[in-house]
């Protein structure tokens, strides 16, 4: 999966929010609260997965622009 600059920044922002939640879940699992900890870990993982899989209204123009640029400007790797 190739990530552009905006995709990379968006993923980093999502990870900044998701990692503390998942780490809290791991801490709760270690403390003996498996159900609560598992829920927090699941929420953290879902935050990242949903960001990758869901298409939001703001993604549509970006996707269209990337397709147009991909057709107009081909790199050496694309021509092979």
PyMOL commands that set and color helices and strands:
alter all, ss='L'
color gray80, all
select helices_A, chain A and resi 5-30+34-53+57-72+76-79
alter helices_A, ss='H'
color red, helices_A
deselect
rebuild
show_as cartoon
